[in-house]
Amino acid sequence: ADSTARFNLITAYLRQFNVAAFVVQHYRLAVRIADSLPLQTLSQRTVDVTPVTVREAGELPPGAERSGWLFVDWGGGEGSAPYLAVAQEMAQRRGKPLRVLHPGEAYPAVELMGQAELVIGGGGYNLYHETALTGAPAIFVPGRRMYDDQVGRTAGAAQVRTPEALRALLAA
């Protein structure tokens, strides 16, 4: 429901300010990376493209044995600290090594995702599509963003909204 409401809000904005006419008048082509939205119908000069990742599947090193958990920290200001505490507690309880990637520490981190038996992180564009590219199992904590529908993007994946829900999922 949140994704549909957000999509309707964005569509209303685009129609209210006649963005399609602006695109037609000023651009030969506009590209929309619409990984969690319905196909666009506002402008003939706008095309939707498939997800864009830093690496293509063929550029990744051969698959290594997956071991340990990878926590991709989305920053203290976003409320990741309680989720990190839960991941550390549960990794220790389950005897899993836990690597924490802090913001800006390793980019791109797609190679690390392919080595992890579980990735835990926000629902951002890069993290979501890079875990999909590598086939890494993941648990997402989607954030609320104005123009980034993390909830919609991760709707078909394992997602949690509270540290307690993460604890329950990791215990299962």
SULBEL-V61066 format. One record per run of one state. SS is the DSSP state (H for helix, E for strand, L for the rest). FROM is the first residue (numbers start at 1). TO is the last residue. Records with the same first field share a line. If there is no record, write none. Layout:
SS = FROM-TO ; FROM-TO
This chain:
L = 1-1 ; 17-18 ; 27-29 ; 34-45 ; 50-56 ; 60-68 ; 73-75 ; 79-80 ; 95-97 ; 102-109 ; 114-117 ; 123-124 ; 135-137 ; 142-149 ; 154-157 ; 160-162 ; 172-172
H = 2-16 ; 19-26 ; 57-59 ; 76-78 ; 81-94 ; 110-113 ; 125-134 ; 150-153 ; 163-171
E = 30-33 ; 46-49 ; 69-72 ; 98-101 ; 118-122 ; 138-141 ; 158-159
